[in-house]
Amino acid sequence: MSIYHTYKTLPRGISYESPTYKVDDVEFIYDLTYKDKNNDQVIEHSIFSKINETIRGANDFIVIDMFLLNNYVDGGQDFPNLSENLIEELVNHKRKNPDIEIVIITDKINTSYSSHTVEQHEWLEENNISVIYTDLNKLRDPNPIYSGIWRSFFQWFGQEGEGWLSNPLAEEAPNVTLRSYLKLLNIKANHRKVIATEDSAIITSANAHNASGFHSNIAFKVKGPIVNEIIQSEQAIANFSGNDKKFPQQAYEDKEEGRLSVQLLTEGKIQKHLIKEINGTKEKDTIWMAMFYLADTEVLEALKSAASRGVNINLILDPNQNAFGSEKMGLPNLPVAAELTELSNGKINIRWYNTGKEQFHSKFIFMEKGNENIIIGGSANFTERNLDNYNLETSLKITSTTNNEEVIEEVKRYFNKLWHNSNGTYTLDYEEYQEKLPLFKYVLYLTQKLFAFTTY
């Protein structure tokens, strides 16, 4: 059972790479929470404003795939009302445009795997907005030792019932059954964050989740025939989750002469292109990375190899100290950073994002190869769970053969601002957190990777 569900055939349409499309413009959007020169917190967020603007511009359909869509938080903490605002925007738009088709795809973690209902999701359905829960059982198992036992003995009992255990999502979330905890330990998800309409699409690292409301994130907005590819990638999830709803397709004129090339990548195809592009870097090229979790073995080896070729590598990583206000152990980024620094003989430069009780949740890479510039970014952390066809993920690959495209210049400014702390304290020196890496944490990290019993 363990072996089969680790290597079984993926559902149709999963792990997909689209054709490359030419476009004239890609919009780069980001959220930043940081400290100013007086050490006061500053919140510069615009991703969900752009998402709401995109919703208001839709006339025919809206498809949203969002990993976390709930307002559960721990008591005594105030967070932005991201989920309420998004859902209210959708309901109001549906009431103004009754004929518009709106579909929400999400992960069953919001219901603690069917242990309870979500009031916000019920409100959506009451307003004729479809909510589709991803059938995670159809996906491969990233935790094979445990999942083989769970599939053999426990899955048959379901998760529904009167909950009696505290919810792992937050104190204010409904209690859950023990069977929900048993399913949670399979540790897999539909981790995508996608918004698509007949006019445009946004691929982001941001969740519509109140407890994530202060996180720093990134997003890219695109138009043109690539939107059909994004819609089709979401259709695949609806299909294998047992929903027969057919998502609409728009007629687009495929441009031959757009200045930028864009390509949709999901699941394992993200890793394929990531490794290919890192391995294609040469001496004096530059790699920038902004990442919440970095732990994928193939990516780490590719970075070490690039450093040995004389590639300039600058990584901005989350120190993995906080999760929705609770303290974390610094895994995996602290041991990974130590490994990269030691094995590259200091040729890989690392700075930590200066987080408070929020996360540096951005997930993208930017490669400068002379006149060619490549961006790969979206929902995927660079870990085995996110890149090896376990979680569902969506990223965009954006390529420019010139250095003066607006999206390229904006991404350069983003990295330089964070790296050099322009007008704020965004990042900290590598040494700032490394004393927090005792031997037992490194051993724990290696053990978790060996047995795949981890969230990364």
C-alpha positions in Angstrom: 0.0 0.0 0.0 2.8 2.4 0.9 4.7 1.7 -2.3 1.7 1.9 -4.6 0.4 5.2 -3.3 3.9 6.8 -3.4 4.4 6.0 -7.1 0.9 5.6 -8.5 -0.1 7.4 -11.7 -1.1 11.0 -11.1 -4.6 12.2 -12.0 -4.9 13.5 -15.5 -3.8 17.1 -15.9 -1.6 17.2 -12.9 2.2 18.0 -13.2 1.6 20.1 -16.3 3.7 22.5 -18.3 1.9 24.6 -20.8 3.2 25.8 -24.2 5.0 29.1 -24.0 3.0 32.2 -24.8 4.1 35.7 -25.8 2.7 38.7 -23.8 3.5 42.4 -23.6 3.2 42.7 -19.9 3.3 40.8 -16.6 2.4 42.6 -13.4 4.5 42.0 -10.3 2.6 42.5 -7.0 3.9 42.0 -3.5 3.1 42.4 0.2 5.8 43.4 2.7 5.7 43.6 6.5 8.9 45.2 7.8 10.4 47.6 10.4 11.2 51.2 9.4 14.3 53.0 10.5 12.6 53.8 13.9 11.9 50.1 14.4 8.1 50.6 13.9 6.2 48.0 12.0 5.1 49.0 8.5 2.6 47.0 6.5 2.6 47.5 2.7 0.1 45.1 1.3 -1.6 45.2 -2.1 -2.1 41.6 -3.4 -5.7 41.2 -2.1 -6.6 44.7 -3.3 -5.5 43.6 -6.8 -7.4 40.3 -6.4 -10.6 42.2 -5.4 -10.1 44.6 -8.3 -9.8 41.6 -10.7 -13.0 40.1 -9.3 -14.9 43.3 -9.8 -13.7 43.4 -13.5 -15.1 39.9 -14.2 -18.3 39.5 -16.3 -18.5 35.8 -17.3 -16.7 33.7 -14.7 -14.3 33.5 -11.8 -12.3 30.5 -10.7 -10.4 30.6 -7.4 -8.2 27.9 -6.0 -7.1 28.8 -2.5 -5.4 26.5 0.0 -6.5 28.3 3.2 -9.8 30.1 3.1 -11.0 30.7 6.6 -11.0 33.2 9.5 -9.8 31.0 12.3 -7.2 32.6 14.6 -5.8 32.0 18.0 -7.6 34.0 20.7 -6.4 37.4 21.7 -4.7 38.2 18.3 -6.0 40.7 15.8 -5.5 40.0 12.1 -6.7 41.5 8.8 -10.1 40.1 7.7 -8.7 38.6 4.5 -11.2 35.7 4.2 -14.2 37.8 5.1 -13.2 40.5 2.6 -12.6 38.1 -0.3 -15.9 36.2 0.3 -17.9 39.4 0.7 -16.4 40.7 -2.6 -17.4 37.4 -4.3 -20.9 37.4 -2.9 -21.6 41.1 -3.7 -20.3 40.5 -7.2 -22.6 37.5 -7.7 -25.6 39.5 -6.4 -24.9 42.3 -8.9 -24.2 39.8 -11.7 -26.5 36.7 -11.1 -25.4 35.1 -14.4 -21.7 35.1 -13.6 -20.2 31.6 -12.8 -18.1 31.6 -9.7 -16.2 28.5 -8.5 -14.0 28.1 -5.4 -11.6 25.1 -5.1 -10.0 24.6 -1.8 -8.3 22.2 0.5 -10.1 20.0 3.1 -7.8 21.3 5.8 -10.3 24.2 6.1 -12.9 21.7 7.4 -10.3 19.8 9.3 -10.9 17.0 6.7 -14.7 17.0 7.0 -14.6 17.1 10.8 -16.8 20.3 10.7 -18.3 22.7 8.3 -17.0 26.2 7.5 -19.6 28.9 8.0 -18.0 31.1 5.3 -18.1 28.3 2.8 -21.7 27.7 3.5 -22.5 31.3 2.9 -20.8 31.1 -0.5 -23.0 28.1 -1.5 -26.1 29.8 -0.2 -25.3 32.5 -2.8 -24.9 30.0 -5.6 -21.1 30.1 -5.6 -19.8 26.5 -5.9 -17.3 25.2 -3.4 -15.2 22.2 -4.5 -13.1 20.3 -1.9 -10.0 18.7 -3.4 -10.0 14.9 -3.1 -6.5 14.5 -1.5 -6.8 10.7 -1.5 -6.2 10.8 -5.3 -2.8 12.3 -4.8 0.5 10.5 -4.1 1.5 10.0 -0.5 4.6 12.0 0.6 4.7 10.2 4.0 4.6 6.6 2.9 5.4 4.8 6.1 2.5 6.4 7.9 0.1 6.7 4.9 0.3 3.0 4.1 -0.9 2.2 7.6 -3.6 5.0 7.5 -4.9 3.8 4.1 -5.0 0.1 5.2 -6.6 0.6 8.6 -8.0 4.0 9.4 -9.4 5.7 6.3 -12.5 3.6 6.2 -13.9 5.3 9.3 -14.0 8.8 7.9 -13.5 12.0 9.9 -17.0 13.2 10.5 -18.5 13.4 13.9 -18.7 15.4 17.1 -15.2 16.8 17.7 -13.6 16.6 21.1 -9.9 17.6 20.4 -8.6 21.1 19.9 -8.2 22.2 16.3 -4.7 22.3 15.0 -5.5 25.3 12.8 -6.3 27.7 15.7 -7.9 28.0 19.1 -11.1 29.6 17.7 -11.6 26.8 15.1 -14.2 24.1 16.0 -13.0 21.0 17.8 -12.1 18.0 15.7 -12.2 14.2 15.8 -9.2 12.0 16.4 -9.8 10.6 13.0 -9.1 14.1 11.5 -5.7 14.2 13.2 -5.0 10.8 11.8 -5.7 12.1 8.3 -3.8 15.3 8.9 -0.6 13.2 9.5 -0.7 12.2 5.8 0.7 15.8 5.4 -0.3 16.7 1.8 -2.4 19.4 0.4 -3.8 21.4 -2.6 -1.4 24.2 -1.9 -2.3 26.3 -4.9 -3.3 30.0 -4.8 -4.9 31.0 -8.1 -7.5 33.6 -9.2 -8.7 33.5 -12.9 -11.4 35.3 -14.8 -12.2 35.7 -18.5 -9.8 38.6 -18.6 -6.8 37.8 -16.5 -5.3 35.5 -13.8 -3.2 36.0 -10.7 -0.8 33.4 -9.4 0.3 34.1 -5.8 1.9 32.8 -2.7 -0.7 34.4 -0.5 -3.6 32.7 1.3 -7.0 34.3 2.0 -6.5 33.3 5.6 -6.8 35.8 8.5 -4.0 34.4 10.5 -1.8 34.8 7.4 -2.8 38.4 7.1 0.5 40.0 8.0 2.7 37.7 5.9 5.0 39.0 3.2 4.0 37.5 -0.2 4.4 37.8 -4.0 2.0 37.6 -7.0 2.1 37.8 -10.8 -0.9 38.9 -12.9 -1.1 37.8 -16.6 -3.5 38.2 -19.5 -4.0 36.4 -22.8 -4.2 32.7 -23.8 -2.1 31.6 -20.8 -5.4 32.2 -18.8 -7.0 29.3 -20.6 -4.1 27.0 -19.5 -4.6 28.1 -15.9 -8.3 27.4 -16.1 -7.6 24.0 -17.6 -5.2 23.2 -14.8 -8.0 23.9 -12.3 -10.5 21.9 -14.3 -8.2 18.9 -13.7 -8.7 19.2 -9.9 -12.5 19.5 -10.2 -12.5 16.4 -12.4 -10.5 14.1 -10.1 -12.4 15.5 -7.1 -15.7 14.1 -8.5 -17.2 17.4 -9.7 -18.6 17.5 -13.3 -18.7 21.3 -13.6 -17.1 22.4 -16.9 -15.1 25.6 -16.6 -15.4 28.0 -19.5 -12.7 28.8 -22.0 -12.2 32.2 -23.8 -11.2 32.7 -27.4 -7.8 34.5 -27.4 -5.6 35.7 -30.2 -2.2 34.1 -29.6 0.4 36.9 -30.0 3.5 36.1 -32.0 5.5 39.2 -31.1 5.0 39.7 -27.3 8.1 40.9 -25.5 7.8 38.4 -22.7 7.4 34.7 -22.7 5.2 33.1 -20.0 4.6 29.4 -19.2 2.3 27.7 -16.7 4.1 25.1 -14.5 2.4 22.9 -11.9 3.8 20.3 -9.4 6.8 18.4 -10.6 7.2 20.5 -13.8 8.2 23.4 -11.5 11.2 21.5 -10.3 12.1 20.4 -13.8 12.3 24.0 -15.1 13.9 25.2 -11.9 16.8 22.7 -12.1 17.2 23.2 -15.8 17.5 27.0 -15.4 19.9 26.9 -12.4 22.1 24.4 -14.2 22.2 26.7 -17.2 23.7 29.6 -15.3 27.4 30.5 -15.9 30.1 32.4 -14.2 29.1 36.0 -13.3 25.4 35.2 -13.8 23.3 36.1 -10.7 20.6 34.1 -8.9 18.2 35.8 -6.4 15.8 33.7 -4.3 13.0 34.7 -1.9 11.8 31.6 -0.1 9.7 30.5 2.9 10.9 26.8 2.8 14.1 25.7 1.0 14.9 22.0 1.4 14.6 20.2 -1.9 17.8 18.0 -2.4 18.0 18.5 -6.2 17.6 22.3 -5.8 20.3 22.5 -3.1 22.7 20.4 -5.2 22.0 22.7 -8.2 22.7 25.8 -6.2 26.0 24.4 -4.8 27.1 23.4 -8.4 26.2 26.9 -9.6 28.2 28.5 -6.8 31.3 26.4 -7.8 30.9 27.7 -11.4 31.2 31.3 -10.1 27.5 32.2 -10.2 26.5 35.0 -7.7 23.8 33.5 -5.5 21.8 35.6 -3.0 19.1 34.0 -0.9 16.6 35.7 1.3 15.0 33.1 3.6 12.4 33.1 6.3 14.1 32.0 9.6 11.2 29.7 10.3 10.7 31.0 13.8 7.0 31.7 13.7 3.8 30.1 12.6 0.7 32.2 13.1 2.0 33.6 16.3 3.4 30.4 17.7 7.2 29.7 18.0 8.9 27.3 15.6 12.2 25.5 15.6 13.9 27.1 12.6 13.4 24.0 10.4 14.3 23.5 7.6 15.9 26.8 6.7 18.5 27.1 9.5 20.2 23.7 8.9 19.8 24.2 5.1 21.5 27.6 5.3 24.4 26.2 7.4 24.8 23.4 4.8 24.8 25.8 1.9 27.2 28.2 3.5 29.7 25.5 4.6 29.7 23.4 1.4 29.8 26.4 -0.9 32.8 27.8 1.0 30.9 31.1 1.6 30.1 31.5 -2.1 26.3 31.5 -1.4 25.2 34.6 0.3 22.2 34.3 2.7 20.2 36.9 4.6 17.3 36.3 6.9 14.1 38.2 6.5 13.4 40.3 9.7 10.2 38.7 10.7 8.1 39.5 13.8 5.0 37.3 14.4 4.5 37.0 10.6 6.3 34.9 7.9 8.3 35.8 4.9 6.0 33.7 2.7 7.3 34.7 -0.7 8.2 31.8 -3.1 10.2 32.7 -6.2 13.5 32.8 -7.9 15.0 35.3 -10.3 18.0 34.5 -12.6 20.0 37.1 -14.5 21.8 35.5 -17.4 23.3 38.4 -19.3 20.4 39.8 -21.4 18.2 36.8 -20.5 16.1 37.1 -17.3 14.0 34.3 -15.9 11.5 34.4 -13.0 9.8 31.3 -11.6 7.3 32.0 -8.8 4.0 31.1 -7.3 2.7 28.9 -4.6 5.5 26.3 -4.4 8.1 26.2 -1.7 11.3 24.6 -2.9 11.0 21.4 -1.0 10.4 17.7 -1.9 6.8 17.9 -0.8 6.1 20.9 -3.1 8.2 19.9 -6.1 8.0 16.1 -6.3 4.4 15.7 -7.3 2.9 15.4 -3.9 1.2 18.7 -3.1 -0.7 20.6 -5.8 1.2 23.7 -6.8 1.0 26.4 -9.4 3.8 28.7 -10.6 4.5 31.0 -13.6 7.8 31.0 -15.6 8.5 34.4 -17.1 11.3 35.0 -19.5 12.7 38.2 -21.0 15.5 38.6 -23.5 16.1 42.2 -22.5 16.9 43.9 -19.2 14.5 46.8 -19.5 11.1 45.1 -19.2 9.0 46.6 -16.4 8.4 43.3 -14.6 12.2 42.6 -14.6 13.1 46.0 -13.3 10.5 45.8 -10.6 11.8 42.4 -9.4 15.3 43.7 -9.4 14.2 46.7 -7.3 12.4 44.3 -4.9 15.5 42.2 -4.3 17.9 45.1 -4.0 15.5 46.9 -1.5 15.3 43.9 0.7 19.0 43.0 0.4 20.4 46.4 1.1 17.6 47.5 3.6 16.6 50.6 1.6 14.4 52.8 3.8 13.8 50.0 6.3 15.1 46.9 8.0 13.9 44.1 5.8 16.7 41.6 6.2 19.3 40.6 8.8 22.8 39.1 8.5 23.3 35.4 8.2 24.9 35.2 11.6 21.9 36.6 13.3 20.1 33.2 13.6 22.8 30.6 13.3 23.5 30.5 17.0 20.0 29.1 17.2 21.1 25.9 15.4 22.1 23.4 18.1 23.2 19.9 17.0 19.9 18.3 17.9 18.0 20.5 15.4 20.3 19.5 12.6 19.9 15.8 13.6 16.1 16.3 13.7 16.2 17.9 10.3 18.1 14.9 8.8 15.8 12.4 10.5 12.7 14.1 9.2 14.1 14.2 5.7 15.1 10.5 5.9 11.7 9.3 7.0 9.7 11.9 5.1 7.7 12.7 8.3 7.7 16.4 7.9 5.7 19.3 6.5 8.5 20.3 4.1 
